[in-house]
């Protein structure tokens, strides 16, 4: 199933910073239903696209919703910055 949404790029500070797009809460139930059979340890594998850049990753569950990790290999070349609202296209599973 394909999903399109806009979300803010946020930084999660830790031993190393991680960057995520905060997925709108109203998509969580649909994402969980679409992930039936592919979910592992609470994570959901996805193919995502920001601008013209496609990448694979796995959604992180957090407080009843999901976060989309944005790899440095995607974030840096696109010049994405914390607080920026990004348009994301995403499909559940691997191609």
N, CA, C and O atoms as a DFTB+ gen file, in Angstrom:
380 C
 N C O
     1  1       0.848      -1.174       0.000
     2  2       0.000       0.000       0.000
     3  2       0.891       1.234       0.000
     4  3       1.922       1.274       0.672
     5  1       0.481       2.225      -0.755
     6  2       1.257       3.458      -0.857
     7  2       0.658       4.553       0.011
     8  3      -0.560       4.663       0.159
     9  1       1.535       5.349       0.573
    10  2       1.141       6.464       1.432
    11  2       1.884       7.714       0.986
    12  3       3.057       7.649       0.616
    13  1       1.209       8.835       1.022
    14  2       1.836      10.129       0.783
    15  2       1.482      11.028       1.956
    16  3       0.332      11.057       2.394
    17  1       2.452      11.750       2.458
    18  2       2.203      12.623       3.607
    19  2       3.271      13.696       3.683
    20  3       4.295      13.628       3.002
    21  1       3.020      14.673       4.510
    22  2       4.016      15.681       4.838
    23  2       4.306      15.583       6.325
    24  3       3.399      15.377       7.132
    25  1       5.566      15.730       6.680
    26  2       5.949      15.675       8.084
    27  2       7.220      16.464       8.325
    28  3       8.005      16.718       7.411
    29  1       7.398      16.840       9.565
    30  2       8.564      17.635       9.958
    31  2       9.764      16.738      10.196
    32  3       9.641      15.661      10.779
    33  1      10.929      17.189       9.743
    34  2      12.179      16.497      10.024
    35  2      12.602      16.860      11.441
    36  3      12.792      18.034      11.760
    37  1      12.748      15.839      12.292
    38  2      13.121      16.058      13.688
    39  2      14.428      15.331      13.990
    40  3      14.785      14.358      13.328
    41  1      15.124      15.823      14.996
    42  2      16.390      15.220      15.420
    43  2      16.187      14.575      16.778
    44  3      15.606      15.177      17.681
    45  1      16.666      13.350      16.916
    46  2      16.615      12.635      18.176
    47  2      18.055      12.539      18.651
    48  3      18.854      11.795      18.083
    49  1      18.378      13.281      19.676
    50  2      19.751      13.315      20.183
    51  2      20.021      12.075      21.028
    52  3      19.162      11.617      21.782
    53  1      21.188      11.564      20.892
    54  2      21.637      10.417      21.665
    55  2      23.141      10.393      21.560
    56  3      23.767      11.437      21.379
    57  1      23.736       9.215      21.671
    58  2      25.180       9.135      21.469
    59  2      25.552       9.654      20.074
    60  3      26.632      10.209      19.873
    61  1      24.647       9.464      19.129
    62  2      24.791      10.026      17.781
    63  2      23.420      10.551      17.396
    64  3      22.409       9.946      17.753
    65  1      23.362      11.655      16.681
    66  2      22.033      12.166      16.315
    67  2      21.389      11.288      15.241
    68  3      22.067      10.772      14.353
    69  1      20.085      11.134      15.340
    70  2      19.291      10.430      14.346
    71  2      18.226      11.396      13.861
    72  3      17.759      12.250      14.614
    73  1      17.848      11.256      12.604
    74  2      16.866      12.149      12.011
    75  2      15.670      11.346      11.524
    76  3      15.823      10.274      10.937
    77  1      14.484      11.874      11.772
    78  2      13.239      11.188      11.432
    79  2      12.246      12.181      10.864
    80  3      12.293      13.372      11.172
    81  1      11.340      11.675      10.027
    82  2      10.162      12.437       9.646
    83  2       9.036      11.916      10.528
    84  3       8.774      10.715      10.594
    85  1       8.389      12.837      11.190
    86  2       7.272      12.515      12.075
    87  2       6.043      12.245      11.202
    88  3       5.520      13.156      10.559
    89  1       5.586      10.987      11.184
    90  2       4.443      10.597      10.357
    91  2       3.153      11.012      11.055
    92  3       3.008      10.788      12.257
    93  1       2.210      11.614      10.324
    94  2       0.948      12.033      10.941
    95  2       0.238      10.868      11.637
    96  3       0.163       9.761      11.102
    97  1      -0.276      11.137      12.829
    98  2      -0.914      10.106      13.654
    99  2      -2.068       9.426      12.936
   100  3      -2.289       8.230      13.127
   101  1      -2.812      10.165      12.112
   102  2      -3.985       9.585      11.461
   103  2      -3.637       8.484      10.459
   104  3      -4.530       7.752      10.031
   105  1      -2.367       8.344      10.072
   106  2      -1.951       7.266       9.163
   107  2      -1.554       5.991       9.891
   108  3      -1.427       4.941       9.263
   109  1      -1.355       6.061      11.199
   110  2      -0.804       4.934      11.949
   111  2      -1.607       3.649      11.813
   112  3      -1.024       2.588      11.591
   113  1      -2.921       3.715      11.940
   114  2      -3.740       2.507      11.835
   115  2      -3.656       1.899      10.436
   116  3      -3.578       0.679      10.293
   117  1      -3.671       2.747       9.405
   118  2      -3.577       2.253       8.030
   119  2      -2.217       1.618       7.766
   120  3      -2.132       0.594       7.088
   121  1      -1.155       2.217       8.295
   122  2       0.188       1.665       8.123
   123  2       0.287       0.314       8.820
   124  3       0.805      -0.648       8.253
   125  1      -0.210       0.246      10.047
   126  2      -0.159      -1.020      10.796
   127  2      -0.912      -2.120      10.058
   128  3      -0.433      -3.252       9.989
   129  1      -2.083      -1.806       9.506
   130  2      -2.871      -2.790       8.754
   131  2      -2.119      -3.238       7.498
   132  3      -2.111      -4.424       7.170
   133  1      -1.494      -2.301       6.800
   134  2      -0.756      -2.620       5.579
   135  2       0.485      -3.457       5.877
   136  3       0.974      -4.174       5.004
   137  1       0.995      -3.369       7.098
   138  2       2.235      -4.058       7.471
   139  2       2.002      -5.471       7.993
   140  3       2.954      -6.160       8.360
   141  1       0.772      -5.899       8.030
   142  2       0.465      -7.246       8.524
   143  2       1.297      -8.272       7.754
   144  3       1.208      -8.369       6.530
   145  1       2.105      -9.033       8.487
   146  2       2.932     -10.062       7.874
   147  2       4.350      -9.628       7.541
   148  3       5.194     -10.483       7.273
   149  1       4.645      -8.328       7.548
   150  2       6.011      -7.882       7.262
   151  2       6.655      -7.176       8.448
   152  3       7.845      -6.862       8.410
   153  1       5.890      -6.927       9.489
   154  2       6.398      -6.242      10.674
   155  2       7.348      -7.165      11.436
   156  3       7.082      -8.359      11.573
   157  1       8.458      -6.609      11.931
   158  2       9.385      -7.387      12.744
   159  2       9.879      -6.525      13.897
   160  3      10.322      -5.396      13.684
   161  1       9.807      -7.043      15.101
   162  2      10.212      -6.348      16.321
   163  2       9.584      -4.966      16.404
   164  3      10.195      -4.036      16.929
   165  1       8.381      -4.827      15.895
   166  2       7.677      -3.553      15.933
   167  2       8.045      -2.608      14.807
   168  3       7.420      -1.560      14.642
   169  1       9.058      -2.973      14.029
   170  2       9.479      -2.127      12.908
   171  2       8.822      -2.598      11.617
   172  3       8.512      -3.778      11.452
   173  1       8.618      -1.655      10.711
   174  2       7.953      -1.948       9.443
   175  2       8.883      -1.540       8.300
   176  3       9.236      -0.367       8.180
   177  1       9.288      -2.506       7.451
   178  2      10.151      -2.151       6.320
   179  2       9.365      -1.336       5.292
   180  3       8.207      -1.635       5.000
   181  1      10.015      -0.301       4.747
   182  2       9.373       0.556       3.757
   183  2      10.365       0.981       2.685
   184  3      11.580       0.972       2.884
   185  1       9.806       1.350       1.551
   186  2      10.517       2.088       0.505
   187  2       9.979       3.503       0.602
   188  3       8.764       3.702       0.609
   189  1      10.855       4.478       0.678
   190  2      10.414       5.870       0.811
   191  2      11.079       6.719      -0.262
   192  3      12.129       6.370      -0.801
   193  1      10.436       7.848      -0.555
   194  2      11.002       8.791      -1.514
   195  2      10.785      10.210      -1.016
   196  3       9.672      10.600      -0.663
   197  1      11.866      10.969      -0.996
   198  2      11.850      12.402      -0.700
   199  2      12.499      13.081      -1.902
   200  3      13.613      12.729      -2.291
   201  1      11.816      14.035      -2.478
   202  2      12.246      14.632      -3.748
   203  2      12.419      13.500      -4.756
   204  3      11.496      12.707      -4.945
   205  1      13.567      13.407      -5.401
   206  2      13.788      12.334      -6.381
   207  2      14.614      11.195      -5.804
   208  3      15.055      10.315      -6.544
   209  1      14.830      11.201      -4.496
   210  2      15.693      10.208      -3.854
   211  2      14.852       9.115      -3.200
   212  3      14.047       9.379      -2.307
   213  1      15.059       7.874      -3.665
   214  2      14.380       6.709      -3.093
   215  2      15.336       5.977      -2.162
   216  3      16.535       5.901      -2.431
   217  1      14.807       5.440      -1.067
   218  2      15.649       4.704      -0.128
   219  2      14.807       3.705       0.656
   220  3      13.590       3.851       0.772
   221  1      15.479       2.686       1.193
   222  2      14.822       1.700       2.048
   223  2      15.159       2.012       3.495
   224  3      16.236       2.524       3.803
   225  1      14.231       1.699       4.367
   226  2      14.440       1.871       5.797
   227  2      13.346       1.091       6.513
   228  3      12.603       0.340       5.881
   229  1      13.245       1.262       7.812
   230  2      12.185       0.619       8.589
   231  2      11.617       1.640       9.568
   232  3      12.359       2.322      10.274
   233  1      10.295       1.734       9.598
   234  2       9.627       2.666      10.502
   235  2       9.839       2.261      11.942
   236  3       9.840       1.072      12.261
   237  1      10.018       3.235      12.814
   238  2      10.125       3.008      14.251
   239  2       8.785       3.341      14.898
   240  3       8.225       4.407      14.641
   241  1       8.261       2.438      15.739
   242  2       7.046       2.779      16.468
   243  2       7.388       3.695      17.645
   244  3       8.409       3.511      18.308
   245  1       6.530       4.675      17.895
   246  2       6.759       5.571      19.038
   247  2       5.433       6.157      19.479
   248  3       4.785       6.890      18.733
   249  1       5.039       5.829      20.690
   250  2       3.835       6.375      21.308
   251  2       2.606       6.231      20.416
   252  3       1.845       7.182      20.240
   253  1       2.414       5.026      19.849
   254  2       1.231       4.738      19.060
   255  2       1.264       5.249      17.637
   256  3       0.260       5.171      16.930
   257  1       2.394       5.768      17.205
   258  2       2.544       6.230      15.821
   259  2       3.909       5.817      15.310
   260  3       4.611       5.058      15.979
   261  1       4.302       6.296      14.143
   262  2       5.562       5.870      13.540
   263  2       6.448       7.055      13.171
   264  3       5.978       8.157      12.891
   265  1       7.754       6.779      13.183
   266  2       8.765       7.728      12.722
   267  2       9.487       7.097      11.538
   268  3       9.807       5.908      11.557
   269  1       9.742       7.903      10.505
   270  2      10.480       7.451       9.325
   271  2      11.926       7.920       9.451
   272  3      12.187       9.121       9.380
   273  1      12.880       6.988       9.639
   274  2      14.288       7.390       9.711
   275  2      14.754       7.947       8.360
   276  3      14.411       7.415       7.304
   277  1      15.536       9.022       8.415
   278  2      16.114       9.608       7.203
   279  2      17.625       9.486       7.324
   280  3      18.254      10.147       8.151
   281  1      18.188       8.639       6.497
   282  2      19.623       8.375       6.526
   283  2      20.421       9.617       6.128
   284  3      19.950      10.445       5.348
   285  1      21.628       9.737       6.671
   286  2      22.511      10.838       6.284
   287  2      22.784      10.814       4.779
   288  3      22.961      11.864       4.162
   289  1      22.817       9.615       4.189
   290  2      23.060       9.486       2.749
   291  2      21.932      10.111       1.933
   292  3      22.121      10.421       0.757
   293  1      20.780      10.297       2.536
   294  2      19.648      10.967       1.893
   295  2      19.612      12.436       2.327
   296  3      19.499      13.336       1.495
   297  1      19.707      12.659       3.618
   298  2      19.540      13.994       4.194
   299  2      20.598      14.984       3.714
   300  3      20.267      16.099       3.309
   301  1      21.854      14.589       3.757
   302  2      22.952      15.500       3.441
   303  2      22.937      15.975       1.983
   304  3      22.981      17.183       1.749
   305  1      22.877      15.069       0.988
   306  2      22.872      15.552      -0.400
   307  2      21.654      16.420      -0.744
   308  3      21.747      17.305      -1.595
   309  1      20.520      16.172      -0.091
   310  2      19.324      16.967      -0.357
   311  2      19.312      18.281       0.431
   312  3      18.469      19.145       0.193
   313  1      20.250      18.424       1.368
   314  2      20.329      19.650       2.161
   315  2      19.153      19.813       3.119
   316  3      18.727      20.933       3.399
   317  1      18.633      18.701       3.618
   318  2      17.476      18.748       4.513
   319  2      17.904      19.217       5.898
   320  3      18.956      18.818       6.397
   321  1      17.085      20.064       6.516
   322  2      17.417      20.610       7.828
   323  2      16.295      20.346       8.820
   324  3      15.127      20.245       8.446
   325  1      16.666      20.238      10.080
   326  2      15.714      20.013      11.158
   327  2      14.659      21.115      11.144
   328  3      14.973      22.298      11.009
   329  1      13.409      20.701      11.285
   330  2      12.299      21.646      11.290
   331  2      11.640      21.808       9.933
   332  3      10.530      22.331       9.835
   333  1      12.319      21.363       8.891
   334  2      11.766      21.459       7.540
   335  2      10.614      20.467       7.383
   336  3      10.699      19.331       7.850
   337  1       9.545      20.896       6.727
   338  2       8.417      20.006       6.440
   339  2       8.669      19.374       5.080
   340  3       8.856      20.067       4.081
   341  1       8.670      18.029       5.060
   342  2       9.019      17.279       3.856
   343  2       7.811      16.543       3.299
   344  3       6.977      16.043       4.054
   345  1       7.723      16.479       1.985
   346  2       6.729      15.650       1.314
   347  2       7.360      14.278       1.093
   348  3       8.448      14.169       0.527
   349  1       6.670      13.233       1.546
   350  2       7.191      11.876       1.487
   351  2       6.193      10.968       0.769
   352  3       4.989      11.033       1.013
   353  1       6.708      10.130      -0.110
   354  2       5.946       9.033      -0.686
   355  2       6.545       7.768      -0.109
   356  3       7.765       7.647      -0.003
   357  1       5.692       6.821       0.266
   358  2       6.199       5.647       0.978
   359  2       5.318       4.442       0.668
   360  3       4.099       4.565       0.555
   361  1       5.948       3.274       0.533
   362  2       5.198       2.027       0.400
   363  2       5.735       1.022       1.418
   364  3       6.936       0.960       1.682
   365  1       4.829       0.252       1.971
   366  2       5.172      -0.739       2.991
   367  2       5.736      -1.974       2.313
   368  3       5.220      -2.418       1.287
   369  1       6.803      -2.533       2.892
   370  2       7.459      -3.720       2.361
   371  2       8.668      -3.350       1.527
   372  3       8.995      -2.175       1.361
   373  1       9.319      -4.363       1.009
   374  2      10.486      -4.175       0.154
   375  2      10.086      -4.504      -1.274
   376  3       9.201      -5.329      -1.498
   377  1      10.727      -3.870      -2.231
   378  2      10.473      -4.172      -3.653
   379  2      11.495      -5.111      -4.163
   380  3      11.457      -5.487      -5.335
